[in-house]
Amino acid sequence: MKILPAISESSSVFSYNRFGVAGSDKPKVSQDGLNIVNTLREALTSEGFEPPFLLVGHSLGGLYAN
């Protein structure tokens, strides 16, 4: 979180917590890999982001970023 302001000076940044993580909304569907990836795709699209993306994940999020 500390580096987001500096990165956002030269690039578009989208940061979020997956459903059920760190106080975010509780998930309404199972949180398998496919649902998590689809939720991220929907969120990026709804915010107007278009590929290509550089995904950076922390911990388990790194697996989903792959």
Buried (B, 14 or more C-beta within 10 A) or exposed (E): EEEEEEEEEEEEBBEBEBBEBEEEEEBEEEEEEEBBEEBBEEEBEEEEEEEEEEEEEEEEBEEBBE
